[in-house]
Amino acid sequence: MARRSKVGGNEPLKVGLYGGFGTGNIGNDATARVVAEHVRGHHDDVEVVLVSYADETTPSTSIDHLPLMTLGEPVEERGRTRVGRAVHRRWQSVRQLGRDWTITRQFDAMVITGGGVFEAESTAAAGGLVGAVGFFLLALVSSHRHHHFATLSIGGTSMRRSLERFLLVRSMRYAEYRSFRDAASKDALVGMHGAQDDDRVSSDLVFATPMISRASRAQSGPKRVAIGVMRFPWLGEGWADELARTAYVQALADVVEHLLPTSTVAVFGGDKADAPVIEALVRVVEGRVGHEVVLHRVEVWGSPAFHDTVERLCDVDVVVCSRYHNLVAAFLRGTGVIAVADRVKVRSLMREAGVSDLVVEARGLDGQDLVERIEHVVAHLDDVRAAVSSTTRQFALSAEAQLRELDDLLERWNKGRHGGRAHQSVVERLPARPSL
């Protein structure tokens, strides 16, 4: 695609890409990289800045070459009494909303790119009522007068009826363009009266990640299996000692113990929050088979950046994934996959690939069942790889088409700044009122 040039030497269009960037989640950071690098490579007249609630003092190596502006501020506990501390927290919340307003006004456009924006268990308006109000202000400020607000390939589920849901839905109705990463996400927001049936369904933008090679390794030597873990909310708030006693970690340990006599195993995550689960799993396995066996046959990857994860998977036969974007990495690499699912988006991706029989439930995970699925994938590896690769090509084309739609939006917004702006807010054309 031809690179767009600046319009008459004017200042570039300043666009904020809003999401959970720089927070330690490899999927969010991969989305930021894909979109920002695409825009940089095709538009001389657009300046891209990531906007997030990340802590700027803890930079993420996944996005260290991209500018990041944080909406959040460190929370300070002040006050000598309980009432005093509560009053201070409320005051900080008010200050935070003012900061959100000020920062958002600096941009010509705000684009939400990917992510589980309205997942019931973790929405972009996270942080209770104050977070939801902040998100509403972002949408409101980004859609009035000569500003723009749009969403690309977002996802989520139906949220419980609450004031937070009302504000989230109202925010989505301000978008002049919306698209979703899957049909289930669109249907959920349509059902909450925050979207329309003709809104576009695309695919996760990370599928547009350029890769040099997606070929998997030849089958030779010991079988290699990678176990991707996730710290599910229902695992509790404890650290490695407590997590080691959970049924989820014990079942994964059963699998690793079964594999080690004939295979090598890698253990990894997709978010910095997964570190205690990785530690717990390795501890349990070490307690069963001994330190020397773990030292020579188990690799601990931590939570590498998305592109690093894809590269590491080139030497793996089967990937067992709990996190969605670890599953996407396996799809991009074109290897055998099994999903340990707790999310609709994970089940949807596996269903699209025609491998729903390779999905097991994370809650009540049965180690023996998972071992049997791994053995099935190894026995039918070529067929599974073919299904994964076919779906990846389809989703990559869809993601690339979605980025071209973003190009059209940016071009229209830039022209509007210099020759009048024709924009009808979605709020004006959506007849239904959002429900609580």
Long-range contacts (C-beta under 8 A, 24 or more apart in sequence): 1-42, 1-404, 1-407, 2-42, 3-41, 3-42, 3-43, 3-44, 4-42, 4-43, 4-44, 4-45, 4-46, 4-407, 4-410, 4-411, 5-44, 5-45, 6-44, 6-45, 7-45, 7-414, 7-415, 7-418, 8-418, 10-45, 10-417, 10-418, 12-44, 12-45, 12-46, 12-47, 13-45, 13-46, 13-47, 13-108, 13-109, 13-410, 13-413, 13-414, 13-417, 14-46, 14-47, 14-49, 14-106, 14-107, 14-108, 14-109, 15-39, 15-46, 15-47, 15-48, 15-49, 15-107, 15-108, 15-109, 15-110, 15-111, 15-410, 16-49, 16-50, 16-51, 16-69, 16-104, 16-107, 16-109, 16-110, 16-111, 16-142, 17-48, 17-49, 17-50, 17-51, 17-111, 17-112, 17-113, 18-51, 18-52, 18-110, 18-111, 18-112, 18-113, 18-124, 18-138, 19-50, 19-51, 19-52, 19-112, 19-113, 19-114, 19-115, 19-124, 20-52, 20-53, 20-54, 20-115, 20-124, 21-50, 21-51, 21-52, 21-54, 21-60, 21-63, 21-68, 22-50, 22-52, 22-54, 22-55, 22-56, 22-58, 22-59, 22-60, 22-62, 22-63, 22-68, 22-70, 23-52, 23-53, 23-54, 23-60, 24-60, 24-271, 24-272, 24-273, 24-303, 25-270, 25-271, 25-272, 25-325, 26-62, 26-270, 26-271, 26-303, 26-304, 26-305, 26-306, 26-309, 26-325, 26-326, 27-114, 27-115, 27-206, 27-270, 27-306, 27-323, 27-324, 27-325, 27-328, 28-114, 28-115, 29-60, 29-62, 29-63, 29-305, 29-306, 30-62, 30-206, 30-209, 30-305, 30-306, 30-307, 30-325, 31-113, 31-114, 31-115, 31-204, 31-205, 31-206, 32-62, 32-63, 32-66, 32-113, 33-62, 33-63, 33-66, 33-209, 33-306, 33-307, 34-205, 34-206, 34-208, 34-209, 34-399, 34-403, 35-111, 35-113, 35-114, 35-152, 35-205, 35-403, 35-406, 36-66, 38-208, 38-403, 38-406, 39-406, 39-410, 42-407, 43-407, 43-410, 45-414, 46-410, 46-414, 49-107, 51-103, 51-104, 51-107, 51-110, 61-305, 62-305, 62-306, 69-103, 71-96, 71-99, 71-100, 71-103, 71-134, 71-138, 72-96, 73-99, 93-130, 96-130, 96-134, 97-130, 97-133, 97-134, 97-137, 100-134, 100-137, 100-138, 101-137, 101-141, 104-137, 104-138, 104-141, 104-142, 105-141, 105-147, 107-142, 107-147, 108-146, 108-147, 108-148, 108-413, 108-417, 109-142, 109-147, 109-148, 109-149, 109-150, 109-410, 109-413, 110-138, 110-139, 110-142, 110-147, 110-148, 110-149, 110-150, 111-149, 111-150, 111-151, 111-152, 111-406, 111-409, 112-150, 112-151, 112-152, 112-154, 112-175, 113-151, 113-152, 113-153, 113-205, 114-152, 114-153, 114-154, 114-155, 114-181, 114-204, 114-205, 114-206, 115-154, 115-155, 116-154, 116-155, 116-156, 116-345, 117-151, 117-154, 117-155, 117-156, 117-172, 118-154, 118-155, 118-156, 118-157, 118-159, 118-168, 118-172, 118-188, 118-189, 118-194, 119-155, 119-156, 119-157, 119-343, 120-156, 120-157, 120-158, 120-159, 120-160, 121-157, 121-233, 123-156, 123-159, 123-164, 123-168, 124-168, 125-164, 125-167, 125-168, 125-171, 128-164, 129-163, 129-164, 131-164, 132-163, 132-164, 132-167, 132-168, 133-167, 135-167, 135-168, 135-171, 136-167, 136-168, 136-170, 136-171, 138-171, 139-170, 139-171, 139-172, 139-174, 139-175, 140-171, 140-174, 142-174, 143-174, 143-175, 143-176, 143-425, 143-427, 146-416, 146-417, 146-421, 148-176, 148-409, 148-413, 148-423, 149-174, 149-175, 149-176, 150-175, 150-176, 150-177, 150-178, 150-409, 151-175, 151-177, 151-178, 151-179, 152-177, 152-179, 152-202, 152-205, 152-402, 152-405, 152-406, 153-179, 153-180, 153-181, 153-202, 153-203, 153-204, 153-205, 153-399, 153-402, 154-178, 154-179, 154-180, 154-181, 154-185, 155-180, 155-181, 155-182, 155-185, 155-204, 155-345, 156-185, 156-188, 156-189, 157-184, 157-185, 157-188, 157-344, 158-188, 158-191, 158-192, 159-192, 161-435, 161-436, 162-436, 163-436, 165-192, 165-436, 166-434, 166-435, 166-436, 168-194, 169-193, 169-194, 169-434, 169-435, 170-194, 170-434, 173-426, 173-427, 173-430, 173-434, 174-425, 174-426, 174-427, 175-426, 176-423, 176-424, 176-425, 176-426, 177-405, 177-409, 178-426, 179-402, 179-405, 181-205, 181-345, 182-345, 182-348, 182-349, 183-348, 184-344, 184-345, 184-348, 185-345, 192-434, 192-435, 193-430, 193-432, 193-433, 193-434, 193-435, 194-434, 196-426, 196-430, 200-402, 200-405, 202-398, 202-399, 202-401, 202-402, 203-394, 203-395, 203-396, 203-398, 203-399, 203-402, 204-328, 204-395, 204-399, 205-399, 205-402, 205-403, 206-306, 206-325, 206-328, 206-332, 206-399, 207-328, 207-331, 207-332, 207-392, 207-395, 207-396, 207-398, 207-399, 208-396, 208-399, 208-400, 208-402, 208-403, 209-306, 209-307, 209-310, 209-332, 211-310, 211-332, 213-314, 214-332, 214-333, 214-334, 214-389, 214-392, 215-314, 215-334, 216-314, 216-316, 216-317, 216-333, 216-334, 216-335, 216-385, 217-314, 217-315, 217-316, 217-317, 219-317, 219-381, 222-262, 222-263, 222-264, 223-259, 223-262, 223-263, 223-264, 223-317, 223-318, 223-378, 224-263, 224-264, 224-265, 224-266, 224-315, 224-316, 224-317, 224-318, 225-259, 225-263, 225-264, 225-265, 225-266, 225-316, 225-317, 225-318, 225-319, 225-320, 225-374, 226-265, 226-266, 226-267, 226-268, 226-301, 226-312, 226-313, 226-316, 226-318, 226-319, 226-320, 227-252, 227-255, 227-256, 227-265, 227-266, 227-267, 227-268, 227-281, 227-320, 228-268, 228-269, 228-270, 228-319, 228-320, 228-321, 228-322, 228-323, 228-326, 228-327, 229-267, 229-268, 229-269, 229-274, 229-277, 229-278, 229-281, 229-322, 229-323, 230-269, 230-270, 230-271, 230-274, 230-277, 230-322, 230-323, 230-340, 230-342, 230-362, 231-269, 231-271, 231-273, 231-274, 231-276, 231-277, 232-322, 232-342, 232-362, 234-363, 235-277, 238-276, 239-276, 240-276, 240-279, 240-280, 240-283, 241-280, 243-276, 243-277, 243-280, 244-280, 244-281, 244-283, 244-284, 246-280, 247-364, 247-365, 248-362, 248-363, 248-365, 249-277, 249-280, 249-281, 249-284, 250-284, 250-367, 251-365, 251-366, 251-367, 251-370, 252-281, 252-365, 252-367, 252-370, 253-281, 253-284, 253-285, 253-288, 253-367, 254-367, 254-368, 254-370, 254-371, 255-320, 255-367, 255-370, 255-371, 255-374, 256-281, 256-285, 256-298, 257-285, 257-288, 257-289, 258-367, 258-371, 259-371, 259-374, 260-285, 260-289, 260-293, 260-297, 260-298, 263-297, 264-297, 264-298, 264-299, 265-297, 265-298, 265-299, 266-298, 266-299, 266-300, 266-301, 266-312, 266-316, 267-298, 267-299, 267-300, 267-301, 268-300, 268-301, 268-302, 268-303, 268-304, 268-309, 268-312, 268-326, 269-302, 269-303, 269-323, 269-326, 270-303, 270-309, 270-323, 270-324, 270-325, 270-326, 271-303, 271-323, 272-303, 274-303, 274-323, 275-302, 275-303, 278-302, 317-378, 317-381, 318-374, 318-377, 318-378, 318-381, 320-370, 320-374, 321-346, 322-362, 324-349, 330-388, 331-388, 331-391, 331-392, 331-395, 332-392, 334-385, 334-388, 334-389, 334-392, 335-385, 335-388, 336-377, 336-378, 336-381, 336-384, 336-385, 336-388, 337-377, 337-384, 337-388, 338-370, 338-373, 338-374, 338-377, 340-365, 340-370, 349-391, 352-391, 352-394, 352-395, 353-387, 353-388, 353-390, 353-391, 354-387, 354-391, 355-384, 355-387, 355-388, 358-384
